[in-house]
Amino acid sequence: MPHLFIRGISVEQTKEISVSLVQALAELCVCGEDNFTLEIVQSVFVFNQEEIAAYPFIEVKWFDRGKVIQDKFAQTITKHVQFLGIPEVEVAFTAFSEADYYLNGKSFAGG
């Protein structure tokens, strides 16, 4: 955790930024790089009976780290994606409660 679901950015493009992106995000979150998952979601987008290119969209699922860290996290993702020559990217966050997140049947809240 955090888990980044990436749409509209190719596997090769994601590989190109993956090391520096995860390093920067781990430093920001003060956690290990092995806590991050980058998942490229292969989707087909349709508009007006035609397949169209997907727009760059990254959904972040994580434990809430506060608005300041969230803003910096989004800015870091944006900077790395724009480095690829992609002018625009959307980032959205979904925060999990530790009480509602389980590993091997045990809540992260310790309950």
GIMO-V473520 format. One record per pair of residues at least 4 apart in sequence whose C-alpha atoms are under 6 Angstrom apart, sorted by the first residue. I is the first residue (numbers start at 0). J is the second residue. Records with the same first field share a line. If there is no record, write none. Layout:
# GIMO-V473520
I->J ; J
This chain:
# GIMO-V473520
0->34 ; 35 ; 61
1->35 ; 60 ; 61
2->35 ; 36 ; 59 ; 60
3->37 ; 58 ; 59
4->38 ; 39 ; 57 ; 58
5->38 ; 39 ; 40 ; 57
6->40 ; 55 ; 56
7->53 ; 54 ; 55
8->55
13->17
16->20
17->21
21->25
25->29 ; 30 ; 31 ; 32
44->50 ; 51 ; 53
45->49 ; 50 ; 51
55->88
56->88 ; 89 ; 90
57->90
58->90 ; 91 ; 92
59->92
60->92 ; 93 ; 94
61->94 ; 95
62->94 ; 95
63->94
66->70
68->72
81->85 ; 86
97->107 ; 108
98->106 ; 107 ; 108
100->106 ; 107
101->105 ; 106 ; 107
106->110
